[in-house]
Amino acid sequence: MSEKNNSLINRFFRSIIHWLSILFLLGLLLSYTSSMVSPNTFWFLQLFGLAYPIFFVGSLILFVLSLFINKKIKFYFIIIILGVFTHAKFFGVDFQSPNWDEFSKKELRIMSFNVRLFDIYKWGNSDLKDSEAEFLKLFEKESVDILCIQEFAVDHRKSEHVSVAKIKKRGHFTEYVSTLKQQTEKIETGQAIFSKYPIISSGTIGINTDILTCLYADILKDGDTIRVYNTHLESIRFQQDEYSLFDRKSTSSKNIFSRVGGLFSKLKQAYPKRIKQSKLILQNTKDTDFPSIICGDFNDPPTSYVYGLFDDQLNDAFYAADIQLGRTYAGKIPAGRIDYLFYNHQLAPVSFDILQQYKLSDHYPIVSTLRIKNTVD
């Protein structure tokens, strides 16, 4: 090949790298803004937040390629450094540690888990021969003090599935509250909180048809009252058409443009509802003096505006985990981390884990151990 042809190929390759770098770095910058700009103003910025992992990994690959072709790389450093707090949300990098002298050595272990109705409709893992036994084994083995379940279900058919009594027995829980509502003649669904300690009061936030219910319970442990919120924010409500975009086994009669359009439409409709729900919950936390924990399925990634609302007022227990790329959604859509456990300044997490060894639902259980701040007499 002639020197002239080599030169043309090199120029073409450099040009491709140049324009791809501009696109990916611009996308990365926009993904940083998705947690700061309300979807009610510019909803499409949330799409850049959803695509953050793609823009981040793509930018890193292009950075490495740029090193080989002697391109200027200072813009990569600038843009990546600008997103240091966004990167921390995904990898669990903590920039400060609590002063443990201010906290009691007594610990509270809590689990949050979207169980997808305990697989009563057999949507889940076909390899599970007895899903009831596997769920109960999880609750017994992990031995948490408080268990918060989203998409909880009580099946009153003869083939009764995971019952309240069985969960209490296997998990050694003494207390239970829920928001169960009739779904079919024999099946009730909602949120539930189980506790090994007395529940002295409980309530719900948002009980009309437009706002999903958030359940909370005031739990008395060793003289301290902790308020625990269990929520499931508005689902995007994907159906077969949308799932077919991510899973080859899912089929659809619609063309690609109709399916993508439907996906964007459902995303756009869900964002304002989750904002409304989040603000109601956060307002309730302001109205209580108790140490507070908010956990559940938020249906939004760490780059979302909804996550930003909680992160502004509370702390994310994920930072107590070892550095990792957190993923709590186990389904077919690449949703990443959408289940959270937030806490206020009166608590501090000792540990946080995503229990990915339990593939019982389209979510993984999350578990955190926390300590309560010492009270000043």
C-alpha positions as YAML, in Angstrom:
chain: A
units: angstrom
residues:
- id: 1
  name: MET
  ca: [0.00, 0.00, 0.00]
- id: 2
  name: SER
  ca: [1.36, 3.41, -0.96]
- id: 3
  name: GLU
  ca: [2.32, 6.09, 1.52]
- id: 4
  name: LYS
  ca: [-0.44, 8.27, 0.13]
- id: 5
  name: ASN
  ca: [-3.09, 5.60, 0.85]
- id: 6
  name: ASN
  ca: [-1.72, 5.12, 4.36]
- id: 7
  name: SER
  ca: [-2.00, 8.84, 4.94]
- id: 8
  name: LEU
  ca: [-5.62, 8.91, 3.75]
- id: 9
  name: ILE
  ca: [-6.55, 5.99, 6.00]
- id: 10
  name: ASN
  ca: [-4.88, 7.64, 8.99]
- id: 11
  name: ARG
  ca: [-6.68, 10.91, 8.33]
- id: 12
  name: PHE
  ca: [-10.00, 9.09, 7.99]
- id: 13
  name: PHE
  ca: [-9.38, 7.17, 11.23]
- id: 14
  name: ARG
  ca: [-8.42, 10.35, 13.07]
- id: 15
  name: SER
  ca: [-11.53, 12.10, 11.75]
- id: 16
  name: ILE
  ca: [-13.79, 9.27, 12.97]
- id: 17
  name: ILE
  ca: [-12.17, 9.37, 16.43]
- id: 18
  name: HIS
  ca: [-12.50, 13.15, 16.51]
- id: 19
  name: TRP
  ca: [-16.22, 13.27, 15.75]
- id: 20
  name: LEU
  ca: [-17.06, 10.26, 17.92]
- id: 21
  name: SER
  ca: [-15.20, 11.91, 20.79]
- id: 22
  name: ILE
  ca: [-17.26, 15.07, 20.38]
- id: 23
  name: LEU
  ca: [-20.51, 13.09, 20.40]
- id: 24
  name: PHE
  ca: [-19.63, 10.94, 23.41]
- id: 25
  name: LEU
  ca: [-18.17, 13.76, 25.48]
- id: 26
  name: LEU
  ca: [-21.19, 15.96, 24.75]
- id: 27
  name: GLY
  ca: [-23.49, 13.08, 25.72]
- id: 28
  name: LEU
  ca: [-21.49, 12.58, 28.91]
- id: 29
  name: LEU
  ca: [-21.80, 16.26, 29.79]
- id: 30
  name: LEU
  ca: [-25.56, 16.19, 29.23]
- id: 31
  name: SER
  ca: [-25.85, 13.05, 31.37]
- id: 32
  name: TYR
  ca: [-24.36, 15.02, 34.29]
- id: 33
  name: THR
  ca: [-27.20, 17.58, 34.03]
- id: 34
  name: SER
  ca: [-30.03, 15.02, 34.13]
- id: 35
  name: SER
  ca: [-30.09, 14.99, 37.96]
- id: 36
  name: MET
  ca: [-30.27, 18.80, 38.12]
- id: 37
  name: VAL
  ca: [-32.89, 19.67, 35.50]
- id: 38
  name: SER
  ca: [-36.51, 18.69, 36.12]
- id: 39
  name: PRO
  ca: [-38.17, 16.45, 33.50]
- id: 40
  name: ASN
  ca: [-41.08, 18.86, 33.73]
- id: 41
  name: THR
  ca: [-38.80, 21.36, 31.97]
- id: 42
  name: PHE
  ca: [-36.65, 19.20, 29.65]
- id: 43
  name: TRP
  ca: [-37.68, 15.58, 29.99]
- id: 44
  name: PHE
  ca: [-35.33, 14.33, 27.26]
- id: 45
  name: LEU
  ca: [-32.29, 15.07, 29.44]
- id: 46
  name: GLN
  ca: [-33.31, 12.03, 31.49]
- id: 47
  name: LEU
  ca: [-32.53, 9.90, 28.42]
- id: 48
  name: PHE
  ca: [-28.92, 11.11, 28.56]
- id: 49
  name: GLY
  ca: [-28.87, 10.16, 32.24]
- id: 50
  name: LEU
  ca: [-30.10, 6.67, 31.37]
- id: 51
  name: ALA
  ca: [-27.33, 6.40, 28.78]
- id: 52
  name: TYR
  ca: [-24.60, 7.62, 31.15]
- id: 53
  name: PRO
  ca: [-22.83, 4.20, 31.34]
- id: 54
  name: ILE
  ca: [-22.62, 4.08, 27.53]
- id: 55
  name: PHE
  ca: [-21.25, 7.62, 27.27]
- id: 56
  name: PHE
  ca: [-18.79, 7.02, 30.12]
- id: 57
  name: VAL
  ca: [-17.39, 3.73, 28.78]
- id: 58
  name: GLY
  ca: [-17.37, 5.07, 25.20]
- id: 59
  name: SER
  ca: [-15.45, 8.17, 26.30]
- id: 60
  name: LEU
  ca: [-12.85, 6.03, 28.09]
- id: 61
  name: ILE
  ca: [-12.34, 3.86, 25.00]
- id: 62
  name: LEU
  ca: [-11.98, 6.91, 22.76]
- id: 63
  name: PHE
  ca: [-9.55, 8.41, 25.28]
- id: 64
  name: VAL
  ca: [-7.32, 5.34, 24.97]
- id: 65
  name: LEU
  ca: [-7.51, 5.45, 21.17]
- id: 66
  name: SER
  ca: [-6.63, 9.14, 21.22]
- id: 67
  name: LEU
  ca: [-3.45, 8.33, 23.14]
- id: 68
  name: PHE
  ca: [-2.27, 6.16, 20.24]
- id: 69
  name: ILE
  ca: [-2.91, 8.79, 17.58]
- id: 70
  name: ASN
  ca: [-1.36, 11.61, 19.62]
- id: 71
  name: LYS
  ca: [-4.53, 13.63, 19.94]
- id: 72
  name: LYS
  ca: [-4.87, 16.31, 22.59]
- id: 73
  name: ILE
  ca: [-6.52, 14.68, 25.59]
- id: 74
  name: LYS
  ca: [-6.95, 17.54, 28.07]
- id: 75
  name: PHE
  ca: [-10.66, 17.84, 27.20]
- id: 76
  name: TYR
  ca: [-11.20, 14.22, 28.25]
- id: 77
  name: PHE
  ca: [-9.71, 14.94, 31.66]
- id: 78
  name: ILE
  ca: [-11.72, 18.13, 32.08]
- id: 79
  name: ILE
  ca: [-15.07, 16.55, 31.19]
- id: 80
  name: ILE
  ca: [-14.48, 13.36, 33.17]
- id: 81
  name: ILE
  ca: [-13.38, 15.35, 36.24]
- id: 82
  name: LEU
  ca: [-16.47, 17.55, 35.95]
- id: 83
  name: GLY
  ca: [-18.55, 14.43, 36.51]
- id: 84
  name: VAL
  ca: [-16.68, 13.13, 39.55]
- id: 85
  name: PHE
  ca: [-19.81, 13.14, 41.74]
- id: 86
  name: THR
  ca: [-21.82, 11.39, 39.03]
- id: 87
  name: HIS
  ca: [-19.15, 8.69, 38.76]
- id: 88
  name: ALA
  ca: [-19.22, 8.29, 42.55]
- id: 89
  name: LYS
  ca: [-22.95, 7.53, 42.44]
- id: 90
  name: PHE
  ca: [-22.30, 4.57, 40.17]
- id: 91
  name: PHE
  ca: [-19.14, 3.20, 41.74]
- id: 92
  name: GLY
  ca: [-19.86, 3.97, 45.40]
- id: 93
  name: VAL
  ca: [-16.85, 6.21, 46.00]
- id: 94
  name: ASP
  ca: [-17.29, 7.97, 49.36]
- id: 95
  name: PHE
  ca: [-15.51, 11.28, 49.98]
- id: 96
  name: GLN
  ca: [-16.11, 11.36, 53.75]
- id: 97
  name: SER
  ca: [-16.52, 8.96, 56.66]
- id: 98
  name: PRO
  ca: [-18.74, 9.37, 59.73]
- id: 99
  name: ASN
  ca: [-17.26, 10.08, 63.14]
- id: 100
  name: TRP
  ca: [-18.15, 6.76, 64.74]
- id: 101
  name: ASP
  ca: [-17.63, 8.18, 68.24]
- id: 102
  name: GLU
  ca: [-20.92, 10.03, 67.73]
- id: 103
  name: PHE
  ca: [-22.85, 6.83, 67.02]
- id: 104
  name: SER
  ca: [-24.09, 3.97, 69.16]
- id: 105
  name: LYS
  ca: [-22.51, 0.55, 68.67]
- id: 106
  name: LYS
  ca: [-26.00, -0.95, 68.46]
- id: 107
  name: GLU
  ca: [-26.76, -1.92, 64.88]
- id: 108
  name: LEU
  ca: [-29.91, -2.23, 62.79]
- id: 109
  name: ARG
  ca: [-29.89, -4.51, 59.74]
- id: 110
  name: ILE
  ca: [-32.50, -3.80, 57.06]
- id: 111
  name: MET
  ca: [-33.38, -5.39, 53.72]
- id: 112
  name: SER
  ca: [-35.34, -3.91, 50.82]
- id: 113
  name: PHE
  ca: [-36.57, -6.23, 48.07]
- id: 114
  name: ASN
  ca: [-38.99, -5.98, 45.15]
- id: 115
  name: VAL
  ca: [-40.19, -9.60, 45.09]
- id: 116
  name: ARG
  ca: [-42.35, -9.26, 41.95]
- id: 117
  name: LEU
  ca: [-45.38, -10.79, 43.67]
- id: 118
  name: PHE
  ca: [-43.28, -13.78, 44.79]
- id: 119
  name: ASP
  ca: [-43.52, -15.10, 41.23]
- id: 120
  name: ILE
  ca: [-47.12, -16.25, 41.76]
- id: 121
  name: TYR
  ca: [-47.75, -15.84, 38.02]
- id: 122
  name: LYS
  ca: [-44.55, -17.74, 37.12]
- id: 123
  name: TRP
  ca: [-42.93, -14.80, 35.33]
- id: 124
  name: GLY
  ca: [-39.57, -15.37, 36.93]
- id: 125
  name: ASN
  ca: [-36.65, -17.74, 36.69]
- id: 126
  name: SER
  ca: [-37.83, -21.02, 35.18]
- id: 127
  name: ASP
  ca: [-34.92, -22.78, 36.91]
- id: 128
  name: LEU
  ca: [-36.60, -22.22, 40.29]
- id: 129
  name: LYS
  ca: [-38.39, -25.45, 41.14]
- id: 130
  name: ASP
  ca: [-39.85, -24.04, 44.35]
- id: 131
  name: SER
  ca: [-39.78, -20.24, 44.47]
- id: 132
  name: GLU
  ca: [-41.65, -20.18, 47.80]
- id: 133
  name: ALA
  ca: [-38.90, -22.18, 49.48]
- id: 134
  name: GLU
  ca: [-36.18, -19.99, 47.97]
- id: 135
  name: PHE
  ca: [-37.78, -16.74, 49.17]
- id: 136
  name: LEU
  ca: [-38.27, -18.12, 52.68]
- id: 137
  name: LYS
  ca: [-34.70, -19.42, 52.73]
- id: 138
  name: LEU
  ca: [-33.47, -15.91, 51.88]
- id: 139
  name: PHE
  ca: [-35.45, -14.30, 54.71]
- id: 140
  name: GLU
  ca: [-34.19, -16.88, 57.20]
- id: 141
  name: LYS
  ca: [-30.54, -16.90, 56.11]
- id: 142
  name: GLU
  ca: [-30.00, -13.13, 55.93]
- id: 143
  name: SER
  ca: [-31.62, -12.61, 59.35]
- id: 144
  name: VAL
  ca: [-32.42, -8.89, 59.07]
- id: 145
  name: ASP
  ca: [-34.13, -6.82, 61.77]
- id: 146
  name: ILE
  ca: [-36.44, -5.07, 59.30]
- id: 147
  name: LEU
  ca: [-37.69, -6.36, 55.95]
- id: 148
  name: CYS
  ca: [-39.26, -3.98, 53.42]
- id: 149
  name: ILE
  ca: [-40.99, -5.66, 50.50]
- id: 150
  name: GLN
  ca: [-42.26, -4.02, 47.33]
- id: 151
  name: GLU
  ca: [-44.78, -5.78, 45.06]
- id: 152
  name: PHE
  ca: [-45.78, -7.86, 48.06]
- id: 153
  name: ALA
  ca: [-48.53, -10.40, 47.45]
- id: 154
  name: VAL
  ca: [-50.85, -12.52, 49.57]
- id: 155
  name: ASP
  ca: [-52.37, -15.43, 47.67]
- id: 156
  name: HIS
  ca: [-55.61, -16.76, 49.17]
- id: 157
  name: ARG
  ca: [-56.05, -19.57, 46.67]
- id: 158
  name: LYS
  ca: [-55.76, -23.18, 47.83]
- id: 159
  name: SER
  ca: [-52.26, -23.20, 46.38]
- id: 160
  name: GLU
  ca: [-51.25, -20.50, 48.88]
- id: 161
  name: HIS
  ca: [-47.81, -19.12, 48.17]
- id: 162
  name: VAL
  ca: [-45.52, -17.13, 50.50]
- id: 163
  name: SER
  ca: [-47.78, -16.19, 53.41]
- id: 164
  name: VAL
  ca: [-47.37, -13.52, 56.08]
- id: 165
  name: ALA
  ca: [-47.24, -16.20, 58.77]
- id: 166
  name: LYS
  ca: [-44.44, -18.10, 56.99]
- id: 167
  name: ILE
  ca: [-42.34, -14.96, 56.52]
- id: 168
  name: LYS
  ca: [-42.76, -14.02, 60.18]
- id: 169
  name: LYS
  ca: [-41.82, -17.52, 61.31]
- id: 170
  name: ARG
  ca: [-38.79, -18.03, 59.05]
- id: 171
  name: GLY
  ca: [-37.46, -14.49, 59.47]
- id: 172
  name: HIS
  ca: [-38.26, -14.39, 63.21]
- id: 173
  name: PHE
  ca: [-40.35, -11.25, 62.80]
- id: 174
  name: THR
  ca: [-42.96, -10.30, 65.38]
- id: 175
  name: GLU
  ca: [-44.51, -7.23, 63.69]
- id: 176
  name: TYR
  ca: [-46.04, -6.61, 60.28]
- id: 177
  name: VAL
  ca: [-47.85, -3.79, 58.44]
- id: 178
  name: SER
  ca: [-48.88, -3.52, 54.78]
- id: 179
  name: THR
  ca: [-50.80, -1.57, 52.17]
- id: 180
  name: LEU
  ca: [-52.51, -4.60, 50.66]
- id: 181
  name: LYS
  ca: [-55.21, -3.95, 48.07]
- id: 182
  name: GLN
  ca: [-57.36, -6.42, 46.17]
- id: 183
  name: GLN
  ca: [-55.88, -7.24, 42.75]
- id: 184
  name: THR
  ca: [-58.02, -10.25, 41.89]
- id: 185
  name: GLU
  ca: [-60.66, -12.17, 43.82]
- id: 186
  name: LYS
  ca: [-58.03, -14.23, 45.64]
- id: 187
  name: ILE
  ca: [-54.85, -12.12, 45.44]
- id: 188
  name: GLU
  ca: [-53.91, -8.93, 47.32]
- id: 189
  name: THR
  ca: [-50.85, -6.83, 46.51]
- id: 190
  name: GLY
  ca: [-48.99, -3.83, 47.93]
- id: 191
  name: GLN
  ca: [-46.00, -2.95, 50.11]
- id: 192
  name: ALA
  ca: [-45.11, -4.58, 53.43]
- id: 193
  name: ILE
  ca: [-42.79, -4.01, 56.39]
- id: 194
  name: PHE
  ca: [-41.78, -6.82, 58.76]
- id: 195
  name: SER
  ca: [-39.92, -6.11, 62.00]
- id: 196
  name: LYS
  ca: [-38.31, -7.94, 64.92]
- id: 197
  name: TYR
  ca: [-38.98, -4.85, 67.05]
- id: 198
  name: PRO
  ca: [-42.29, -3.21, 68.08]
- id: 199
  name: ILE
  ca: [-44.06, -1.08, 65.47]
- id: 200
  name: ILE
  ca: [-45.60, 1.66, 67.60]
- id: 201
  name: SER
  ca: [-47.36, 3.42, 64.69]
- id: 202
  name: SER
  ca: [-47.63, 3.29, 60.91]
- id: 203
  name: GLY
  ca: [-49.20, 5.14, 58.01]
- id: 204
  name: THR
  ca: [-49.27, 5.76, 54.28]
- id: 205
  name: ILE
  ca: [-48.38, 8.64, 51.99]
- id: 206
  name: GLY
  ca: [-50.37, 9.18, 48.82]
- id: 207
  name: ILE
  ca: [-53.48, 7.05, 48.72]
- id: 208
  name: ASN
  ca: [-55.31, 8.23, 45.60]
- id: 209
  name: THR
  ca: [-55.20, 6.46, 42.25]
- id: 210
  name: ASP
  ca: [-52.68, 8.92, 40.78]
- id: 211
  name: ILE
  ca: [-50.03, 8.41, 43.46]
- id: 212
  name: LEU
  ca: [-48.61, 5.05, 44.48]
- id: 213
  name: THR
  ca: [-48.77, 4.38, 48.19]
- id: 214
  name: CYS
  ca: [-45.68, 4.71, 50.37]
- id: 215
  name: LEU
  ca: [-45.85, 2.78, 53.63]
- id: 216
  name: TYR
  ca: [-44.01, 3.89, 56.74]
- id: 217
  name: ALA
  ca: [-43.60, 2.43, 60.23]
- id: 218
  name: ASP
  ca: [-42.22, 3.86, 63.47]
- id: 219
  name: ILE
  ca: [-40.12, 1.09, 64.99]
- id: 220
  name: LEU
  ca: [-38.91, 1.07, 68.60]
- id: 221
  name: LYS
  ca: [-35.43, -0.41, 69.08]
- id: 222
  name: ASP
  ca: [-33.62, -0.21, 72.42]
- id: 223
  name: GLY
  ca: [-35.33, 3.04, 73.39]
- id: 224
  name: ASP
  ca: [-34.86, 4.70, 69.98]
- id: 225
  name: THR
  ca: [-37.69, 5.21, 67.49]
- id: 226
  name: ILE
  ca: [-36.72, 4.86, 63.83]
- id: 227
  name: ARG
  ca: [-39.09, 5.74, 61.01]
- id: 228
  name: VAL
  ca: [-38.80, 3.36, 58.05]
- id: 229
  name: TYR
  ca: [-40.36, 4.23, 54.69]
- id: 230
  name: ASN
  ca: [-41.02, 1.55, 52.08]
- id: 231
  name: THR
  ca: [-41.91, 2.89, 48.66]
- id: 232
  name: HIS
  ca: [-42.35, 1.81, 45.07]
- id: 233
  name: LEU
  ca: [-42.27, 4.85, 42.80]
- id: 234
  name: GLU
  ca: [-44.22, 4.97, 39.55]
- id: 235
  name: SER
  ca: [-43.35, 2.13, 37.19]
- id: 236
  name: ILE
  ca: [-42.66, 2.77, 33.50]
- id: 237
  name: ARG
  ca: [-45.13, -0.05, 32.77]
- id: 238
  name: PHE
  ca: [-43.25, -1.65, 29.88]
- id: 239
  name: GLN
  ca: [-45.11, -4.27, 27.89]
- id: 240
  name: GLN
  ca: [-44.10, -6.87, 25.30]
- id: 241
  name: ASP
  ca: [-43.46, -4.23, 22.62]
- id: 242
  name: GLU
  ca: [-40.91, -2.39, 24.76]
- id: 243
  name: TYR
  ca: [-39.28, -5.55, 26.13]
- id: 244
  name: SER
  ca: [-38.70, -6.76, 22.57]
- id: 245
  name: LEU
  ca: [-36.22, -3.90, 22.10]
- id: 246
  name: PHE
  ca: [-33.91, -5.51, 24.68]
- id: 247
  name: ASP
  ca: [-34.75, -9.21, 24.54]
- id: 248
  name: ARG
  ca: [-34.64, -11.34, 21.39]
- id: 249
  name: LYS
  ca: [-37.03, -13.85, 22.93]
- id: 250
  name: SER
  ca: [-39.73, -11.16, 23.20]
- id: 251
  name: THR
  ca: [-41.59, -10.58, 19.96]
- id: 252
  name: SER
  ca: [-43.67, -7.68, 18.66]
- id: 253
  name: SER
  ca: [-45.77, -7.04, 15.58]
- id: 254
  name: LYS
  ca: [-44.82, -3.34, 15.63]
- id: 255
  name: ASN
  ca: [-41.90, -1.86, 13.71]
- id: 256
  name: ILE
  ca: [-38.82, -0.51, 15.47]
- id: 257
  name: PHE
  ca: [-39.91, 3.14, 15.21]
- id: 258
  name: SER
  ca: [-43.29, 2.45, 16.84]
- id: 259
  name: ARG
  ca: [-41.68, 0.50, 19.66]
- id: 260
  name: VAL
  ca: [-39.04, 3.15, 20.35]
- id: 261
  name: GLY
  ca: [-41.70, 5.85, 20.22]
- id: 262
  name: GLY
  ca: [-43.81, 3.90, 22.70]
- id: 263
  name: LEU
  ca: [-40.83, 3.50, 25.01]
- id: 264
  name: PHE
  ca: [-40.10, 7.24, 25.00]
- id: 265
  name: SER
  ca: [-43.78, 8.04, 25.57]
- id: 266
  name: LYS
  ca: [-43.96, 5.80, 28.66]
- id: 267
  name: LEU
  ca: [-40.74, 7.25, 30.04]
- id: 268
  name: LYS
  ca: [-42.06, 10.78, 29.55]
- id: 269
  name: GLN
  ca: [-45.34, 9.99, 31.34]
- id: 270
  name: ALA
  ca: [-43.68, 8.33, 34.35]
- id: 271
  name: TYR
  ca: [-41.15, 11.07, 35.22]
- id: 272
  name: PRO
  ca: [-43.62, 13.72, 36.51]
- id: 273
  name: LYS
  ca: [-45.44, 11.13, 38.63]
- id: 274
  name: ARG
  ca: [-42.25, 10.00, 40.33]
- id: 275
  name: ILE
  ca: [-41.32, 13.62, 41.06]
- id: 276
  name: LYS
  ca: [-44.70, 14.21, 42.69]
- id: 277
  name: GLN
  ca: [-44.41, 11.02, 44.75]
- id: 278
  name: SER
  ca: [-40.85, 11.83, 45.82]
- id: 279
  name: LYS
  ca: [-41.71, 15.31, 47.04]
- id: 280
  name: LEU
  ca: [-44.58, 13.95, 49.16]
- id: 281
  name: ILE
  ca: [-42.26, 11.44, 50.83]
- id: 282
  name: LEU
  ca: [-39.48, 13.96, 51.39]
- id: 283
  name: GLN
  ca: [-41.93, 16.42, 52.92]
- id: 284
  name: ASN
  ca: [-42.99, 13.76, 55.39]
- id: 285
  name: THR
  ca: [-39.37, 13.16, 56.41]
- id: 286
  name: LYS
  ca: [-39.04, 16.88, 57.16]
- id: 287
  name: ASP
  ca: [-42.04, 16.68, 59.48]
- id: 288
  name: THR
  ca: [-40.51, 14.04, 61.76]
- id: 289
  name: ASP
  ca: [-37.62, 14.24, 64.22]
- id: 290
  name: PHE
  ca: [-36.99, 10.49, 64.11]
- id: 291
  name: PRO
  ca: [-33.94, 8.88, 62.54]
- id: 292
  name: SER
  ca: [-35.33, 7.96, 59.12]
- id: 293
  name: ILE
  ca: [-34.68, 5.35, 56.45]
- id: 294
  name: ILE
  ca: [-36.27, 5.49, 53.00]
- id: 295
  name: CYS
  ca: [-35.91, 2.37, 50.90]
- id: 296
  name: GLY
  ca: [-37.56, 0.80, 47.91]
- id: 297
  name: ASP
  ca: [-37.80, 0.52, 44.16]
- id: 298
  name: PHE
  ca: [-37.39, 4.04, 42.73]
- id: 299
  name: ASN
  ca: [-37.43, 3.00, 39.06]
- id: 300
  name: ASP
  ca: [-34.75, 5.61, 38.27]
- id: 301
  name: PRO
  ca: [-30.93, 5.47, 37.99]
- id: 302
  name: PRO
  ca: [-28.47, 7.58, 40.06]
- id: 303
  name: THR
  ca: [-28.29, 10.14, 37.25]
- id: 304
  name: SER
  ca: [-32.02, 10.89, 37.44]
- id: 305
  name: TYR
  ca: [-33.71, 14.01, 38.75]
- id: 306
  name: VAL
  ca: [-35.66, 11.92, 41.28]
- id: 307
  name: TYR
  ca: [-32.44, 10.50, 42.70]
- id: 308
  name: GLY
  ca: [-31.14, 14.07, 42.94]
- id: 309
  name: LEU
  ca: [-34.16, 15.10, 45.02]
- id: 310
  name: PHE
  ca: [-33.41, 12.43, 47.63]
- id: 311
  name: ASP
  ca: [-29.64, 12.91, 47.45]
- id: 312
  name: ASP
  ca: [-30.02, 16.63, 48.24]
- id: 313
  name: GLN
  ca: [-31.76, 15.95, 51.56]
- id: 314
  name: LEU
  ca: [-30.57, 12.47, 52.54]
- id: 315
  name: ASN
  ca: [-27.62, 10.11, 52.17]
- id: 316
  name: ASP
  ca: [-27.27, 7.01, 50.01]
- id: 317
  name: ALA
  ca: [-26.19, 3.87, 51.91]
- id: 318
  name: PHE
  ca: [-24.59, 2.55, 48.71]
- id: 319
  name: TYR
  ca: [-21.49, 4.60, 49.54]
- id: 320
  name: ALA
  ca: [-20.85, 2.26, 52.47]
- id: 321
  name: ALA
  ca: [-20.27, -0.62, 50.04]
- id: 322
  name: ASP
  ca: [-16.95, -1.65, 48.61]
- id: 323
  name: ILE
  ca: [-16.24, 0.14, 45.33]
- id: 324
  name: GLN
  ca: [-18.36, -1.62, 42.73]
- id: 325
  name: LEU
  ca: [-20.57, -1.02, 39.73]
- id: 326
  name: GLY
  ca: [-23.94, -1.34, 41.43]
- id: 327
  name: ARG
  ca: [-26.78, -3.15, 39.66]
- id: 328
  name: THR
  ca: [-30.01, -3.92, 41.47]
- id: 329
  name: TYR
  ca: [-32.30, -4.61, 38.49]
- id: 330
  name: ALA
  ca: [-32.05, -8.23, 37.38]
- id: 331
  name: GLY
  ca: [-34.48, -8.04, 34.46]
- id: 332
  name: LYS
  ca: [-33.93, -7.89, 30.72]
- id: 333
  name: ILE
  ca: [-33.69, -4.10, 30.49]
- id: 334
  name: PRO
  ca: [-30.23, -2.62, 31.29]
- id: 335
  name: ALA
  ca: [-31.59, -0.44, 34.11]
- id: 336
  name: GLY
  ca: [-28.63, -0.74, 36.50]
- id: 337
  name: ARG
  ca: [-29.15, 0.52, 40.06]
- id: 338
  name: ILE
  ca: [-32.77, 1.56, 40.70]
- id: 339
  name: ASP
  ca: [-33.30, 0.24, 44.25]
- id: 340
  name: TYR
  ca: [-32.02, 2.44, 47.08]
- id: 341
  name: LEU
  ca: [-31.72, 2.87, 50.79]
- id: 342
  name: PHE
  ca: [-31.44, 6.50, 51.92]
- id: 343
  name: TYR
  ca: [-31.00, 7.68, 55.52]
- id: 344
  name: ASN
  ca: [-30.90, 11.01, 57.38]
- id: 345
  name: HIS
  ca: [-28.10, 12.55, 59.46]
- id: 346
  name: GLN
  ca: [-29.14, 10.66, 62.60]
- id: 347
  name: LEU
  ca: [-27.96, 7.37, 61.10]
- id: 348
  name: ALA
  ca: [-24.79, 6.04, 59.50]
- id: 349
  name: PRO
  ca: [-24.32, 2.84, 57.46]
- id: 350
  name: VAL
  ca: [-21.71, 0.31, 58.52]
- id: 351
  name: SER
  ca: [-22.21, -1.78, 55.38]
- id: 352
  name: PHE
  ca: [-24.27, -2.08, 52.22]
- id: 353
  name: ASP
  ca: [-24.67, -5.08, 49.92]
- id: 354
  name: ILE
  ca: [-26.51, -5.97, 46.73]
- id: 355
  name: LEU
  ca: [-27.29, -9.68, 47.09]
- id: 356
  name: GLN
  ca: [-26.87, -10.71, 43.47]
- id: 357
  name: GLN
  ca: [-26.56, -14.37, 44.44]
- id: 358
  name: TYR
  ca: [-30.34, -14.41, 44.94]
- id: 359
  name: LYS
  ca: [-31.99, -14.47, 41.50]
- id: 360
  name: LEU
  ca: [-35.58, -14.77, 42.70]
- id: 361
  name: SER
  ca: [-37.14, -11.70, 41.08]
- id: 362
  name: ASP
  ca: [-36.40, -9.07, 38.45]
- id: 363
  name: HIS
  ca: [-34.68, -7.16, 41.28]
- id: 364
  name: TYR
  ca: [-31.90, -8.14, 43.67]
- id: 365
  name: PRO
  ca: [-32.34, -7.65, 47.44]
- id: 366
  name: ILE
  ca: [-30.32, -4.83, 49.00]
- id: 367
  name: VAL
  ca: [-29.16, -4.97, 52.63]
- id: 368
  name: SER
  ca: [-27.60, -2.38, 54.90]
- id: 369
  name: THR
  ca: [-26.48, -2.31, 58.52]
- id: 370
  name: LEU
  ca: [-26.78, 1.09, 60.23]
- id: 371
  name: ARG
  ca: [-25.99, 2.70, 63.56]
- id: 372
  name: ILE
  ca: [-28.02, 5.37, 65.35]
- id: 373
  name: LYS
  ca: [-26.45, 8.65, 66.46]
- id: 374
  name: ASN
  ca: [-26.06, 9.08, 70.20]
- id: 375
  name: THR
  ca: [-28.62, 11.41, 71.72]
- id: 376
  name: VAL
  ca: [-27.41, 14.45, 73.63]
- id: 377
  name: ASP
  ca: [-29.08, 14.85, 77.04]
...
